[in-house]
């Protein structure tokens, strides 16, 4: 009998005895659940929003309180939005990738910076800067071309990188031939 009381709960709205899983979680109540079941609560909320659409819209506008869209300058009708529409959001982000929320700049991983450089800067350049040869293609048809970093700091700067074929990259990056770098500045000693 006691186990049955722990699992079951009475909903005062519909007047039925239901499982605890049929009630939304509520941390401040004694049993950790709402007093009204999920079905009744959803019905009440749906009824309230249909009845009070204008009131809810006014409340949202008051919270936003003159907030403007970053892209076009129109009023934003929500407190936690920066744009008035999806099209404004896409225009803003695609115009400059640095505006994207996940942009890390120079703090990105070496792999991410290599990929970015290959896509954006060295898109159409296929000649090795050291030997002047066009690199051969691999089995998959992609050119065997590498990017070598000059300073060792992995910046998003075009002048900090060399386009090399595999053999030149291997020669350039030989650890026993590399000059030592200053730890603070990254310059060669």
TALIN-V986537 format. One record per backbone hydrogen bond with DSSP energy under -1.0 kcal/mol. NH is the residue of the N-H (numbers start at 1). CO is the residue of the C=O. If there is no record, write none. Layout:
NH_CO / NH_CO
This chain:
5_1 / 6_2 / 7_3 / 8_4 / 9_18 / 11_16 / 15_11 / 18_9 / 20_7 / 22_19 / 23_20 / 26_32 / 29_26 / 34_24 / 38_22 / 41_37 / 42_38 / 43_39 / 44_40 / 45_41 / 46_42 / 47_43 / 48_44 / 49_45 / 50_46 / 51_47 / 52_48 / 56_52 / 57_53 / 58_54 / 59_55 / 60_56 / 61_57 / 62_58 / 63_59 / 64_60 / 65_61 / 69_74 / 70_82 / 76_67 / 89_85 / 90_86 / 91_87 / 92_88 / 93_89 / 94_90 / 95_91 / 99_96 / 100_97 / 103_100 / 107_104 / 108_105 / 113_109 / 114_110 / 115_111 / 116_112 / 117_113 / 118_114 / 119_115 / 120_116 / 121_117 / 122_117 / 128_133 / 129_163 / 132_128 / 138_142 / 141_138 / 144_136 / 145_143 / 146_164 / 148_162 / 150_160 / 160_157 / 161_158 / 162_148 / 164_146 / 169_165 / 170_166 / 171_167 / 172_168 / 173_169 / 174_171 / 177_174 / 178_174 / 182_187 / 186_182 / 189_180
